[in-house]
Amino acid sequence: MSNSLHVVFFSPTHSSKKIVRAMAGAVAPTVGKSVIEHDLTFPGGREKKFSCDADDLLLLGFPVYAGRLPRPVSGFLAGLVGNGGVAVPVAVYGNRHYDDALLEAVDILQEQGFAVPAAAAFVAEHSLTPKVGTGRPDARDMVAVGDFSQNVAAAVLSACCSTVTVPGNRPYRGLPPVVDIRPKTSQSCTQCMLCATNCPMQVISFDDAAKISQGCIRCCACVRSCPEGAKYFDQETVLNIMNILEKNCMTRREPEFFVAGA
């Protein structure tokens, strides 16, 4: 028996990581588990498979892309083995909605042999436009993280084995077709290679930051990490999405908690 708290996150722009790390820091001392971190953001982390024991707790943090789990996350989860351990998925979305992503995570974790007694959805600044969810998760959100952490600890200590009910639909929202849209690079680029270093799909050349291979998931890690503001998207498809978000998703949404039996 390992009695571990596994903190698992895919976090290109760092919000999911911030939230589940804070949760782990609050939960671990209460439930008496040692923390092991698994960063899925880069390919090397996604290649490292592991199994949980029955007394383990797994906290999974992930961003919501088009109302679904990111493909790199769902692919990783398919290789996990739960062995009756407890898992708590945490969806992080850009103030629009998380649609079927949280339900998808609950379903996959159950299929892999985890008990899933709790789940949550938190808001972060939208990766495509900082005008939506600006500055989030903020101080109020982090207080909510602490509150939810207490719920998670209570579920673990009570050995709750009921499955949480979360919003969403089956069949899940259809994934959009894969479209080859790549970030552009302006002349202000200094070839510092921070964009290449921070790209979770590793499609930006380390020899020339303007050379980008197919496979971009438009997480905007490169845009956010560039100190010169040299990386950007100006394709019509992306601009239309940004306009819709800025028109319809400005009202503040609050974190949502789901706990079995609550």
C-alpha positions in Angstrom: 0.0 0.0 0.0 1.5 3.3 -1.1 -0.9 5.7 0.6 0.0 8.4 -1.9 -1.8 11.5 -3.2 -1.1 11.7 -7.0 -1.4 15.2 -8.4 -1.9 14.9 -12.1 -2.3 17.9 -14.4 -2.1 19.0 -18.0 -1.6 22.8 -17.8 -0.1 24.7 -20.8 -1.0 28.1 -19.3 -0.6 27.0 -15.6 -4.1 27.5 -14.2 -4.9 23.8 -13.8 -1.6 23.3 -12.1 -2.1 26.1 -9.7 -5.5 24.8 -8.6 -4.7 21.1 -8.1 -1.4 21.9 -6.4 -3.2 24.2 -4.0 -5.8 21.4 -3.4 -3.0 18.8 -2.8 -1.4 21.1 -0.3 -4.6 21.4 1.7 -5.8 17.8 1.4 -2.5 15.8 2.0 -1.9 16.8 5.6 -5.6 16.1 6.5 -5.7 12.6 5.0 -2.1 11.7 5.8 -0.8 11.0 2.3 2.5 11.9 0.6 2.3 13.9 -2.6 3.6 12.6 -5.9 3.3 15.0 -8.9 2.7 14.0 -12.5 3.0 16.8 -15.1 1.3 15.7 -18.3 1.9 19.0 -20.1 4.8 17.8 -22.1 5.2 14.5 -24.1 7.7 13.0 -21.7 5.3 13.3 -18.8 2.5 11.7 -20.8 4.6 8.7 -21.6 5.1 7.8 -17.9 2.3 5.4 -16.9 1.6 4.4 -13.4 -0.9 2.5 -11.3 -2.6 3.5 -8.1 -3.3 1.4 -5.0 -6.6 1.1 -3.2 -5.5 3.6 -0.5 -4.3 6.2 -3.0 -5.9 9.5 -4.0 -5.6 11.0 -7.4 -6.3 14.7 -8.1 -6.7 15.4 -11.8 -6.5 18.9 -13.2 -7.1 19.7 -16.8 -8.3 22.6 -19.1 -11.5 22.3 -21.1 -11.1 22.4 -24.9 -14.3 22.8 -26.9 -16.3 21.3 -24.1 -14.2 18.1 -23.9 -11.1 16.7 -22.3 -8.0 17.6 -24.2 -6.9 14.7 -26.4 -3.5 14.4 -24.6 -5.3 13.9 -21.3 -7.9 11.4 -22.5 -5.1 9.4 -24.1 -3.1 9.3 -20.9 -6.0 8.4 -18.7 -6.8 5.3 -20.9 -3.5 3.8 -19.6 -4.1 4.4 -15.9 -5.0 1.6 -13.5 -7.1 2.7 -10.5 -7.2 -0.6 -8.4 -10.0 0.9 -6.3 -8.2 4.1 -5.5 -10.1 7.5 -5.2 -9.9 10.0 -8.0 -11.2 13.6 -8.1 -11.3 15.4 -11.5 -11.1 19.1 -11.7 -12.1 20.9 -14.9 -10.7 24.3 -15.5 -12.5 26.4 -18.2 -12.4 29.9 -19.6 -15.7 31.3 -18.2 -17.9 29.9 -21.1 -18.8 26.4 -19.9 -17.2 23.0 -19.3 -20.0 21.2 -21.2 -19.3 17.4 -21.1 -15.6 17.5 -20.1 -16.1 16.8 -16.4 -18.6 14.0 -17.1 -16.1 12.5 -19.6 -13.4 12.6 -16.9 -15.6 10.9 -14.3 -16.6 8.2 -16.8 -13.0 7.4 -17.9 -11.7 7.3 -14.3 -14.5 4.9 -13.3 -13.7 2.7 -16.3 -10.0 2.6 -15.2 -11.0 1.3 -11.8 -11.2 4.5 -9.6 -13.9 5.5 -7.2 -15.0 9.1 -8.0 -16.8 10.6 -5.1 -16.2 14.3 -5.9 -15.5 16.6 -8.8 -15.3 20.3 -9.5 -15.2 23.0 -12.2 -13.1 26.2 -11.8 -12.7 29.2 -14.0 -9.5 30.5 -15.4 -8.6 33.3 -17.8 -9.5 32.1 -21.3 -6.4 31.1 -23.2 -7.5 32.8 -26.4 -8.5 36.1 -25.0 -7.5 37.7 -21.7 -10.7 39.8 -21.8 -12.7 36.7 -20.7 -12.1 35.5 -17.1 -9.5 38.1 -16.7 -7.0 37.4 -13.9 -8.6 34.1 -12.8 -8.3 32.0 -10.8 -8.3 35.0 -8.4 -8.3 35.3 -4.6 -12.0 34.4 -4.4 -11.4 31.3 -6.5 -8.6 30.2 -4.3 -10.8 30.5 -1.2 -13.2 28.2 -3.1 -10.3 25.8 -3.8 -9.7 25.6 0.0 -13.4 24.9 0.6 -13.6 22.2 -2.0 -10.4 20.6 -0.6 -12.2 20.2 2.7 -15.0 18.3 0.9 -12.5 16.1 -0.8 -10.7 15.3 2.5 -14.0 14.4 4.1 -15.0 12.1 1.3 -11.6 10.3 1.5 -11.7 10.0 5.3 -15.3 8.7 5.2 -14.3 6.1 2.6 -17.1 7.3 0.4 -17.5 4.8 -2.5 -20.5 6.4 -4.2 -20.0 8.0 -7.6 -20.5 11.7 -7.9 -23.2 13.0 -10.3 -22.0 15.9 -12.6 -23.5 17.8 -15.4 -23.0 16.7 -19.0 -24.5 14.6 -21.7 -23.9 11.1 -23.2 -23.0 10.9 -26.0 -20.5 13.6 -25.4 -20.4 16.8 -27.3 -18.8 16.1 -30.7 -15.1 17.0 -31.1 -14.5 19.6 -33.7 -12.6 18.5 -36.8 -8.9 18.7 -36.6 -7.9 21.9 -38.4 -4.3 22.8 -39.2 -4.1 26.3 -37.6 -0.7 27.3 -36.4 0.5 30.4 -34.5 2.2 33.1 -36.4 5.4 34.9 -35.5 6.1 38.6 -35.9 9.4 40.3 -36.6 9.7 41.2 -32.9 10.7 37.6 -32.2 14.2 37.4 -30.7 14.5 33.6 -31.0 14.7 33.2 -27.2 12.9 29.8 -27.8 10.6 30.2 -24.8 7.7 29.4 -27.1 9.4 26.1 -28.2 10.2 25.2 -24.6 6.6 25.8 -23.4 4.8 24.1 -26.3 3.1 21.0 -25.0 2.9 19.4 -28.4 6.6 20.3 -29.2 5.7 21.5 -32.7 7.8 24.7 -32.6 11.3 24.3 -34.0 14.2 25.0 -31.6 16.2 26.1 -34.6 13.8 28.8 -35.8 10.8 29.8 -33.6 8.8 30.8 -36.8 8.9 27.2 -38.1 5.9 25.3 -36.7 4.9 21.8 -37.6 1.4 20.5 -37.8 -0.2 19.4 -34.5 -0.9 22.7 -32.7 -3.8 22.4 -30.3 -4.2 26.2 -29.8 -3.5 26.1 -26.1 -1.8 29.5 -26.5 1.2 28.5 -24.2 3.5 30.0 -26.8 1.5 33.2 -27.0 1.4 33.6 -23.2 5.1 32.8 -22.7 6.5 35.1 -25.3 8.1 38.2 -23.6 8.0 40.2 -26.9 4.4 39.4 -27.8 5.6 37.9 -31.0 3.4 34.9 -31.2 -0.2 35.3 -32.2 -3.2 33.9 -34.0 -5.0 36.0 -36.6 -6.9 33.3 -38.6 -10.5 34.0 -39.2 -11.7 30.9 -37.3 -9.8 31.9 -34.2 -10.9 35.6 -34.4 -14.5 34.5 -34.7 -14.2 32.4 -31.6 -12.6 35.3 -29.7 -15.4 37.6 -30.8 -18.1 35.2 -29.7 -16.4 34.7 -26.3 -16.0 38.5 -25.8 -19.6 39.1 -26.7 -21.3 36.3 -24.7 -19.0 35.2 -21.9 -18.1 38.2 -19.9 -20.4 37.6 -16.9 -18.5 36.1 -14.0 -19.1 32.4 -13.5 -18.3 30.8 -10.1 -16.7 27.5 -9.2 -18.9 24.5 -8.9 -18.5 21.6 -6.5 -20.0 18.1 -6.8 -19.8 15.6 -3.9 -21.6 12.2 -3.8 -24.4 12.2 -1.4 -24.3 16.0 -0.8 
